C-alpha cells in the first residue's frame, strides 16, 4: 500500500478565497484517492 502526502501552504491575509478542508478532501477522493485525511496546525 502506497501512502501519499500533500503539503499545502497558503497565505490568507484578507480572508477571501478560502478553501474548506472538506472540499479539498472531496477533490482528492474524486481523483481516486482512498482514505483521505487532513491535518491542520
VOKE-289250 format. One record per residue (C-alpha): residue number from 0; residue in one letter; x, y, z. Coordinates in Angstrom, 3 decimals. Layout:
(NUM; A; (X; Y; Z))
...
END
This chain:
(0; X; (0.000; 0.000; 0.000))
(1; X; (1.404; 3.388; -1.005))
(2; X; (0.990; 6.479; 1.137))
(3; X; (0.962; 9.948; -0.407))
(4; X; (1.325; 13.221; 1.470))
(5; X; (0.363; 16.593; 0.090))
(6; X; (1.800; 19.669; 1.804))
(7; X; (-0.097; 22.848; 1.074))
(8; X; (0.943; 26.310; 2.138))
(9; X; (-1.239; 29.323; 1.794))
(10; X; (-1.172; 32.922; 2.818))
(11; X; (-4.601; 34.247; 3.609))
(12; X; (-4.267; 37.851; 4.754))
(13; X; (-7.666; 39.167; 3.731))
(14; X; (-9.758; 36.068; 4.483))
(15; X; (-11.001; 35.811; 0.891))
(16; X; (-10.824; 32.739; -1.356))
(17; X; (-10.715; 30.237; 1.486))
(18; X; (-10.744; 26.534; 0.643))
(19; X; (-12.569; 24.359; 3.153))
(20; X; (-10.800; 21.146; 4.082))
(21; X; (-13.903; 19.097; 3.286))
(22; X; (-13.861; 20.483; -0.278))
(23; X; (-10.166; 19.658; -0.624))
(24; X; (-10.789; 16.171; 0.733))
(25; X; (-13.621; 15.643; -1.777))
(26; X; (-11.345; 16.783; -4.618))
(27; X; (-8.733; 14.160; -3.710))
(28; X; (-11.422; 11.475; -3.412))
(29; X; (-12.756; 12.428; -6.862))
(30; X; (-9.218; 11.952; -8.179))
(31; X; (-9.392; 8.347; -6.962))
(32; X; (-7.526; 8.521; -3.667))
(33; X; (-8.895; 6.459; -0.791))
(34; X; (-8.941; 7.089; 2.960))
(35; X; (-8.174; 10.810; 2.565))
(36; X; (-7.394; 12.632; 5.799))
(37; X; (-6.356; 16.182; 6.602))
(38; X; (-4.494; 17.786; 9.446))
(39; X; (-4.464; 21.494; 10.270))
(40; X; (-1.808; 23.017; 12.520))
END
